[in-house]
Amino acid sequence: MSIARDELIEILAEADPVGLIASGAPRDEYAAEADAILALRGVPRLAEITGIFAVSFSEPGACPRDTARWIVEEMARRTGQ
């Protein structure tokens, strides 16, 4: 799946799994997580996305599976896949 970095950052800001955007953080606050997702091969799996957030925020449940599912679905929708 090929998605632009800026588009993925926007998807993550909309999903706001950790609540950073809602707390006033800039919309690009999830840029590091976007880069980690973009480094994955193929279509990201839910476990890979939840794992990236768990590592980034040192919290196993930082990104719930439902949120990760929405992120994957939104990535596919916005790339037409």
Biopython code that builds the backbone (N, CA, C, O; Angstrom):
import numpy as np
from Bio.PDB.StructureBuilder import StructureBuilder

atoms = [
    (1, "MET", "N", (0.851, -1.167, 0.000)),
    (1, "MET", "CA", (0.000, 0.000, 0.000)),
    (1, "MET", "C", (0.896, 1.228, 0.000)),
    (1, "MET", "O", (1.808, 1.346, 0.819)),
    (2, "SER", "N", (0.630, 2.135, -0.919)),
    (2, "SER", "CA", (1.438, 3.334, -1.023)),
    (2, "SER", "C", (0.586, 4.542, -0.647)),
    (2, "SER", "O", (-0.411, 4.847, -1.300)),
    (3, "ILE", "N", (0.994, 5.209, 0.402)),
    (3, "ILE", "CA", (0.286, 6.394, 0.862)),
    (3, "ILE", "C", (1.308, 7.468, 1.178)),
    (3, "ILE", "O", (2.394, 7.172, 1.678)),
    (4, "ALA", "N", (0.966, 8.702, 0.891)),
    (4, "ALA", "CA", (1.871, 9.811, 1.171)),
    (4, "ALA", "C", (2.028, 9.994, 2.680)),
    (4, "ALA", "O", (1.089, 9.787, 3.449)),
    (5, "ARG", "N", (3.209, 10.378, 3.074)),
    (5, "ARG", "CA", (3.505, 10.581, 4.496)),
    (5, "ARG", "C", (2.545, 11.589, 5.120)),
    (5, "ARG", "O", (2.004, 11.346, 6.199)),
    (6, "ASP", "N", (2.333, 12.719, 4.448)),
    (6, "ASP", "CA", (1.440, 13.749, 4.988)),
    (6, "ASP", "C", (0.016, 13.223, 5.159)),
    (6, "ASP", "O", (-0.666, 13.557, 6.128)),
    (7, "GLU", "N", (-0.419, 12.408, 4.221)),
    (7, "GLU", "CA", (-1.768, 11.836, 4.310)),
    (7, "GLU", "C", (-1.872, 10.879, 5.496)),
    (7, "GLU", "O", (-2.874, 10.876, 6.210)),
    (8, "LEU", "N", (-0.840, 10.073, 5.702)),
    (8, "LEU", "CA", (-0.859, 9.152, 6.832)),
    (8, "LEU", "C", (-0.808, 9.916, 8.157)),
    (8, "LEU", "O", (-1.492, 9.546, 9.111)),
    (9, "ILE", "N", (-0.009, 10.969, 8.218)),
    (9, "ILE", "CA", (0.026, 11.789, 9.438)),
    (9, "ILE", "C", (-1.355, 12.360, 9.728)),
    (9, "ILE", "O", (-1.772, 12.414, 10.885)),
    (10, "GLU", "N", (-2.069, 12.788, 8.686)),
    (10, "GLU", "CA", (-3.416, 13.319, 8.873)),
    (10, "GLU", "C", (-4.369, 12.236, 9.367)),
    (10, "GLU", "O", (-5.202, 12.498, 10.235)),
    (11, "ILE", "N", (-4.259, 11.027, 8.828)),
    (11, "ILE", "CA", (-5.092, 9.909, 9.291)),
    (11, "ILE", "C", (-4.840, 9.647, 10.773)),
    (11, "ILE", "O", (-5.780, 9.467, 11.548)),
    (12, "LEU", "N", (-3.579, 9.627, 11.157)),
    (12, "LEU", "CA", (-3.245, 9.383, 12.563)),
    (12, "LEU", "C", (-3.747, 10.512, 13.456)),
    (12, "LEU", "O", (-4.180, 10.264, 14.582)),
    (13, "ALA", "N", (-3.694, 11.748, 12.965)),
    (13, "ALA", "CA", (-4.216, 12.873, 13.743)),
    (13, "ALA", "C", (-5.728, 12.739, 13.916)),
    (13, "ALA", "O", (-6.260, 13.024, 14.989)),
    (14, "GLU", "N", (-6.410, 12.311, 12.870)),
    (14, "GLU", "CA", (-7.855, 12.106, 12.963)),
    (14, "GLU", "C", (-8.189, 10.971, 13.930)),
    (14, "GLU", "O", (-9.138, 11.068, 14.709)),
    (15, "ALA", "N", (-7.409, 9.905, 13.874)),
    (15, "ALA", "CA", (-7.631, 8.763, 14.774)),
    (15, "ALA", "C", (-7.269, 9.139, 16.206)),
    (15, "ALA", "O", (-7.946, 8.730, 17.149)),
    (16, "ASP", "N", (-6.213, 9.910, 16.364)),
    (16, "ASP", "CA", (-5.724, 10.402, 17.659)),
    (16, "ASP", "C", (-5.765, 9.328, 18.748)),
    (16, "ASP", "O", (-6.419, 9.511, 19.775)),
    (17, "PRO", "N", (-5.068, 8.204, 18.528)),
    (17, "PRO", "CA", (-5.165, 7.069, 19.450)),
    (17, "PRO", "C", (-4.763, 7.360, 20.893)),
    (17, "PRO", "O", (-5.265, 6.715, 21.814)),
    (18, "VAL", "N", (-3.874, 8.313, 21.098)),
    (18, "VAL", "CA", (-3.392, 8.590, 22.448)),
    (18, "VAL", "C", (-4.011, 9.878, 23.006)),
    (18, "VAL", "O", (-3.797, 10.217, 24.170)),
    (19, "GLY", "N", (-4.771, 10.589, 22.180)),
    (19, "GLY", "CA", (-5.428, 11.805, 22.635)),
    (19, "GLY", "C", (-4.550, 13.037, 22.617)),
    (19, "GLY", "O", (-4.869, 14.033, 23.267)),
    (20, "LEU", "N", (-3.447, 12.991, 21.880)),
    (20, "LEU", "CA", (-2.528, 14.133, 21.847)),
    (20, "LEU", "C", (-3.123, 15.336, 21.122)),
    (20, "LEU", "O", (-2.975, 16.474, 21.569)),
    (21, "ILE", "N", (-3.792, 15.081, 20.009)),
    (21, "ILE", "CA", (-4.371, 16.170, 19.223)),
    (21, "ILE", "C", (-5.492, 16.836, 20.026)),
    (21, "ILE", "O", (-5.612, 18.061, 20.054)),
    (22, "ALA", "N", (-6.297, 16.014, 20.666)),
    (22, "ALA", "CA", (-7.386, 16.543, 21.500)),
    (22, "ALA", "C", (-6.850, 17.386, 22.654)),
    (22, "ALA", "O", (-7.545, 18.266, 23.162)),
    (23, "SER", "N", (-5.617, 17.115, 23.065)),
    (23, "SER", "CA", (-4.992, 17.869, 24.161)),
    (23, "SER", "C", (-4.256, 19.111, 23.681)),
    (23, "SER", "O", (-3.629, 19.812, 24.475)),
    (24, "GLY", "N", (-4.333, 19.386, 22.371)),
    (24, "GLY", "CA", (-3.725, 20.599, 21.835)),
    (24, "GLY", "C", (-2.405, 20.418, 21.113)),
    (24, "GLY", "O", (-1.793, 21.406, 20.707)),
    (25, "ALA", "N", (-1.949, 19.198, 20.942)),
    (25, "ALA", "CA", (-0.687, 18.963, 20.226)),
    (25, "ALA", "C", (-0.874, 19.291, 18.739)),
    (25, "ALA", "O", (-1.993, 19.244, 18.230)),
    (26, "PRO", "N", (0.215, 19.621, 18.048)),
    (26, "PRO", "CA", (0.114, 19.897, 16.611)),
    (26, "PRO", "C", (-0.318, 18.654, 15.843)),
    (26, "PRO", "O", (-0.105, 17.529, 16.296)),
    (27, "ARG", "N", (-0.926, 18.864, 14.678)),
    (27, "ARG", "CA", (-1.484, 17.752, 13.894)),
    (27, "ARG", "C", (-0.407, 16.780, 13.410)),
    (27, "ARG", "O", (-0.725, 15.652, 13.033)),
    (28, "ASP", "N", (0.856, 17.196, 13.414)),
    (28, "ASP", "CA", (1.925, 16.289, 12.969)),
    (28, "ASP", "C", (2.589, 15.560, 14.148)),
    (28, "ASP", "O", (3.684, 15.018, 14.002)),
    (29, "GLU", "N", (1.946, 15.548, 15.282)),
    (29, "GLU", "CA", (2.508, 14.924, 16.486)),
    (29, "GLU", "C", (2.794, 13.436, 16.299)),
    (29, "GLU", "O", (3.676, 12.889, 16.960)),
    (30, "TYR", "N", (2.060, 12.783, 15.409)),
    (30, "TYR", "CA", (2.243, 11.353, 15.172)),
    (30, "TYR", "C", (3.160, 11.065, 13.974)),
    (30, "TYR", "O", (3.078, 9.988, 13.384)),
    (31, "ALA", "N", (4.017, 12.000, 13.615)),
    (31, "ALA", "CA", (4.905, 11.827, 12.463)),
    (31, "ALA", "C", (5.842, 10.634, 12.637)),
    (31, "ALA", "O", (6.081, 9.899, 11.679)),
    (32, "ALA", "N", (6.375, 10.428, 13.837)),
    (32, "ALA", "CA", (7.290, 9.298, 14.062)),
    (32, "ALA", "C", (6.564, 7.971, 13.874)),
    (32, "ALA", "O", (7.123, 7.026, 13.317)),
    (33, "GLU", "N", (5.325, 7.901, 14.335)),
    (33, "GLU", "CA", (4.542, 6.670, 14.170)),
    (33, "GLU", "C", (4.188, 6.469, 12.701)),
    (33, "GLU", "O", (4.172, 5.338, 12.217)),
    (34, "ALA", "N", (3.906, 7.560, 11.990)),
    (34, "ALA", "CA", (3.634, 7.463, 10.549)),
    (34, "ALA", "C", (4.859, 6.915, 9.828)),
    (34, "ALA", "O", (4.728, 6.054, 8.959)),
    (35, "ASP", "N", (6.042, 7.401, 10.177)),
    (35, "ASP", "CA", (7.271, 6.914, 9.546)),
    (35, "ASP", "C", (7.471, 5.424, 9.818)),
    (35, "ASP", "O", (7.890, 4.676, 8.934)),
    (36, "ALA", "N", (7.171, 4.999, 11.042)),
    (36, "ALA", "CA", (7.314, 3.576, 11.383)),
    (36, "ALA", "C", (6.317, 2.726, 10.593)),
    (36, "ALA", "O", (6.656, 1.629, 10.148)),
    (37, "ILE", "N", (5.108, 3.218, 10.418)),
    (37, "ILE", "CA", (4.105, 2.481, 9.636)),
    (37, "ILE", "C", (4.532, 2.423, 8.176)),
    (37, "ILE", "O", (4.410, 1.379, 7.535)),
    (38, "LEU", "N", (5.028, 3.528, 7.652)),
    (38, "LEU", "CA", (5.479, 3.551, 6.255)),
    (38, "LEU", "C", (6.661, 2.628, 6.013)),
    (38, "LEU", "O", (6.864, 2.178, 4.885)),
    (39, "ALA", "N", (7.439, 2.336, 7.034)),
    (39, "ALA", "CA", (8.591, 1.440, 6.902)),
    (39, "ALA", "C", (8.179, -0.030, 6.839)),
    (39, "ALA", "O", (8.988, -0.886, 6.479)),
    (40, "LEU", "N", (6.936, -0.324, 7.185)),
    (40, "LEU", "CA", (6.457, -1.713, 7.127)),
    (40, "LEU", "C", (6.311, -2.150, 5.681)),
    (40, "LEU", "O", (6.118, -1.325, 4.788)),
    (41, "ARG", "N", (6.404, -3.439, 5.459)),
    (41, "ARG", "CA", (6.223, -3.989, 4.108)),
    (41, "ARG", "C", (4.782, -4.433, 3.917)),
    (41, "ARG", "O", (4.185, -5.053, 4.798)),
    (42, "GLY", "N", (4.234, -4.106, 2.755)),
    (42, "GLY", "CA", (2.874, -4.539, 2.434)),
    (42, "GLY", "C", (1.824, -3.780, 3.233)),
    (42, "GLY", "O", (2.076, -2.696, 3.758)),
    (43, "VAL", "N", (0.655, -4.373, 3.308)),
    (43, "VAL", "CA", (-0.447, -3.777, 4.051)),
    (43, "VAL", "C", (-0.186, -3.972, 5.537)),
    (43, "VAL", "O", (0.021, -5.097, 5.991)),
    (44, "PRO", "N", (-0.194, -2.888, 6.292)),
    (44, "PRO", "CA", (0.065, -3.018, 7.732)),
    (44, "PRO", "C", (-1.000, -3.878, 8.416)),
    (44, "PRO", "O", (-2.191, -3.773, 8.122)),
    (45, "ARG", "N", (-0.548, -4.717, 9.321)),
    (45, "ARG", "CA", (-1.477, -5.531, 10.115)),
    (45, "ARG", "C", (-1.803, -4.776, 11.392)),
    (45, "ARG", "O", (-1.038, -3.925, 11.844)),
    (46, "LEU", "N", (-2.951, -5.103, 11.962)),
    (46, "LEU", "CA", (-3.385, -4.433, 13.184)),
    (46, "LEU", "C", (-2.338, -4.557, 14.286)),
    (46, "LEU", "O", (-2.055, -3.589, 14.991)),
    (47, "ALA", "N", (-1.769, -5.741, 14.432)),
    (47, "ALA", "CA", (-0.772, -5.972, 15.484)),
    (47, "ALA", "C", (0.467, -5.102, 15.267)),
    (47, "ALA", "O", (1.093, -4.667, 16.234)),
    (48, "GLU", "N", (0.822, -4.848, 14.018)),
    (48, "GLU", "CA", (1.982, -3.997, 13.747)),
    (48, "GLU", "C", (1.696, -2.557, 14.165)),
    (48, "GLU", "O", (2.549, -1.900, 14.760)),
    (49, "ILE", "N", (0.512, -2.075, 13.857)),
    (49, "ILE", "CA", (0.161, -0.699, 14.217)),
    (49, "ILE", "C", (0.041, -0.551, 15.727)),
    (49, "ILE", "O", (0.583, 0.394, 16.301)),
    (50, "THR", "N", (-0.663, -1.473, 16.376)),
    (50, "THR", "CA", (-0.778, -1.372, 17.832)),
    (50, "THR", "C", (0.595, -1.497, 18.482)),
    (50, "THR", "O", (0.852, -0.862, 19.505)),
    (51, "GLY", "N", (1.478, -2.306, 17.904)),
    (51, "GLY", "CA", (2.830, -2.467, 18.425)),
    (51, "GLY", "C", (3.659, -1.201, 18.303)),
    (51, "GLY", "O", (4.418, -0.863, 19.212)),
    (52, "ILE", "N", (3.520, -0.500, 17.188)),
    (52, "ILE", "CA", (4.252, 0.751, 16.994)),
    (52, "ILE", "C", (3.865, 1.759, 18.066)),
    (52, "ILE", "O", (4.726, 2.418, 18.649)),
    (53, "PHE", "N", (2.574, 1.877, 18.321)),
    (53, "PHE", "CA", (2.123, 2.826, 19.341)),
    (53, "PHE", "C", (2.513, 2.364, 20.742)),
    (53, "PHE", "O", (2.835, 3.187, 21.598)),
    (54, "ALA", "N", (2.486, 1.070, 20.978)),
    (54, "ALA", "CA", (2.882, 0.545, 22.293)),
    (54, "ALA", "C", (4.332, 0.873, 22.596)),
    (54, "ALA", "O", (4.675, 1.233, 23.722)),
    (55, "VAL", "N", (5.180, 0.746, 21.588)),
    (55, "VAL", "CA", (6.602, 1.056, 21.766)),
    (55, "VAL", "C", (6.806, 2.568, 21.902)),
    (55, "VAL", "O", (7.537, 3.018, 22.785)),
    (56, "SER", "N", (6.177, 3.339, 21.047)),
    (56, "SER", "CA", (6.351, 4.796, 21.069)),
    (56, "SER", "C", (5.925, 5.424, 22.390)),
    (56, "SER", "O", (6.555, 6.361, 22.880)),
    (57, "PHE", "N", (4.840, 4.890, 22.958)),
    (57, "PHE", "CA", (4.288, 5.511, 24.157)),
    (57, "PHE", "C", (4.484, 4.659, 25.410)),
    (57, "PHE", "O", (3.932, 4.962, 26.467)),
    (58, "SER", "N", (5.276, 3.589, 25.285)),
    (58, "SER", "CA", (5.569, 2.697, 26.416)),
    (58, "SER", "C", (4.305, 2.266, 27.149)),
    (58, "SER", "O", (4.261, 2.201, 28.377)),
    (59, "GLU", "N", (3.287, 1.975, 26.357)),
    (59, "GLU", "CA", (2.006, 1.571, 26.916)),
    (59, "GLU", "C", (1.362, 0.556, 25.967)),
    (59, "GLU", "O", (1.023, 0.902, 24.835)),
    (60, "PRO", "N", (1.191, -0.689, 26.413)),
    (60, "PRO", "CA", (0.661, -1.730, 25.539)),
    (60, "PRO", "C", (-0.671, -1.393, 24.869)),
    (60, "PRO", "O", (-0.886, -1.790, 23.724)),
    (61, "GLY", "N", (-1.553, -0.689, 25.529)),
    (61, "GLY", "CA", (-2.860, -0.388, 24.944)),
    (61, "GLY", "C", (-2.969, 1.005, 24.370)),
    (61, "GLY", "O", (-4.072, 1.540, 24.258)),
    (62, "ALA", "N", (-1.848, 1.607, 24.002)),
    (62, "ALA", "CA", (-1.868, 2.994, 23.524)),
    (62, "ALA", "C", (-2.771, 3.178, 22.306)),
    (62, "ALA", "O", (-3.428, 4.210, 22.173)),
    (63, "CYS", "N", (-2.808, 2.199, 21.432)),
    (63, "CYS", "CA", (-3.667, 2.257, 20.251)),
    (63, "CYS", "C", (-4.575, 1.030, 20.276)),
    (63, "CYS", "O", (-4.127, -0.079, 19.983)),
    (64, "PRO", "N", (-5.849, 1.220, 20.624)),
    (64, "PRO", "CA", (-6.779, 0.085, 20.651)),
    (64, "PRO", "C", (-6.928, -0.554, 19.270)),
    (64, "PRO", "O", (-6.737, 0.109, 18.250)),
    (65, "ARG", "N", (-7.268, -1.834, 19.242)),
    (65, "ARG", "CA", (-7.431, -2.557, 17.967)),
    (65, "ARG", "C", (-8.467, -1.899, 17.065)),
    (65, "ARG", "O", (-8.282, -1.858, 15.849)),
    (66, "ASP", "N", (-9.551, -1.387, 17.632)),
    (66, "ASP", "CA", (-10.574, -0.735, 16.809)),
    (66, "ASP", "C", (-10.011, 0.495, 16.107)),
    (66, "ASP", "O", (-10.336, 0.765, 14.950)),
    (67, "THR", "N", (-9.172, 1.229, 16.811)),
    (67, "THR", "CA", (-8.543, 2.402, 16.217)),
    (67, "THR", "C", (-7.548, 1.982, 15.142)),
    (67, "THR", "O", (-7.501, 2.587, 14.071)),
    (68, "ALA", "N", (-6.762, 0.963, 15.414)),
    (68, "ALA", "CA", (-5.812, 0.450, 14.416)),
    (68, "ALA", "C", (-6.556, -0.033, 13.175)),
    (68, "ALA", "O", (-6.109, 0.197, 12.051)),
    (69, "ARG", "N", (-7.679, -0.695, 13.377)),
    (69, "ARG", "CA", (-8.498, -1.171, 12.245)),
    (69, "ARG", "C", (-8.966, 0.018, 11.411)),
    (69, "ARG", "O", (-8.904, -0.015, 10.182)),
    (70, "TRP", "N", (-9.436, 1.071, 12.088)),
    (70, "TRP", "CA", (-9.889, 2.264, 11.364)),
    (70, "TRP", "C", (-8.742, 2.866, 10.568)),
    (70, "TRP", "O", (-8.933, 3.278, 9.424)),
    (71, "ILE", "N", (-7.552, 2.921, 11.159)),
    (71, "ILE", "CA", (-6.383, 3.477, 10.465)),
    (71, "ILE", "C", (-6.093, 2.690, 9.188)),
    (71, "ILE", "O", (-5.893, 3.281, 8.127)),
    (72, "VAL", "N", (-6.068, 1.370, 9.285)),
    (72, "VAL", "CA", (-5.800, 0.525, 8.107)),
    (72, "VAL", "C", (-6.882, 0.725, 7.049)),
    (72, "VAL", "O", (-6.580, 0.872, 5.864)),
    (73, "GLU", "N", (-8.131, 0.729, 7.477)),
    (73, "GLU", "CA", (-9.238, 0.908, 6.531)),
    (73, "GLU", "C", (-9.182, 2.281, 5.869)),
    (73, "GLU", "O", (-9.437, 2.409, 4.671)),
    (74, "GLU", "N", (-8.853, 3.289, 6.637)),
    (74, "GLU", "CA", (-8.763, 4.645, 6.100)),
    (74, "GLU", "C", (-7.595, 4.790, 5.130)),
    (74, "GLU", "O", (-7.704, 5.484, 4.119)),
    (75, "MET", "N", (-6.485, 4.136, 5.439)),
    (75, "MET", "CA", (-5.343, 4.131, 4.512)),
    (75, "MET", "C", (-5.760, 3.506, 3.187)),
    (75, "MET", "O", (-5.446, 4.042, 2.124)),
    (76, "ALA", "N", (-6.457, 2.392, 3.239)),
    (76, "ALA", "CA", (-6.908, 1.715, 2.024)),
    (76, "ALA", "C", (-7.909, 2.583, 1.262)),
    (76, "ALA", "O", (-7.839, 2.694, 0.038)),
    (77, "ARG", "N", (-8.838, 3.193, 1.991)),
    (77, "ARG", "CA", (-9.854, 4.025, 1.336)),
    (77, "ARG", "C", (-9.211, 5.214, 0.618)),
    (77, "ARG", "O", (-9.582, 5.535, -0.511)),
    (78, "ARG", "N", (-8.260, 5.856, 1.269)),
    (78, "ARG", "CA", (-7.658, 7.052, 0.686)),
    (78, "ARG", "C", (-6.670, 6.750, -0.437)),
    (78, "ARG", "O", (-6.318, 7.638, -1.214)),
    (79, "THR", "N", (-6.229, 5.512, -0.522)),
    (79, "THR", "CA", (-5.342, 5.138, -1.635)),
    (79, "THR", "C", (-6.101, 4.384, -2.722)),
    (79, "THR", "O", (-5.526, 3.981, -3.733)),
    (80, "GLY", "N", (-7.405, 4.200, -2.498)),
    (80, "GLY", "CA", (-8.237, 3.530, -3.496)),
    (80, "GLY", "C", (-8.016, 2.039, -3.574)),
    (80, "GLY", "O", (-8.270, 1.424, -4.610)),
    (81, "GLN", "N", (-7.541, 1.444, -2.477)),
    (81, "GLN", "CA", (-7.274, -0.007, -2.488)),
    (81, "GLN", "C", (-8.301, -0.756, -1.696)),
    (81, "GLN", "O", (-8.231, -1.982, -1.599)),
]
sb = StructureBuilder()
sb.init_structure("model")
sb.init_model(0)
sb.init_chain("A")
sb.init_seg("    ")
for serial, (resi, resn, name, xyz) in enumerate(atoms, 1):
    if name == "N":
        sb.init_residue(resn, " ", resi, " ")
    sb.init_atom(name, np.array(xyz, "f"), 0.0, 1.0, " ", f" {name:<3s}", serial, name[0])
structure = sb.get_structure()
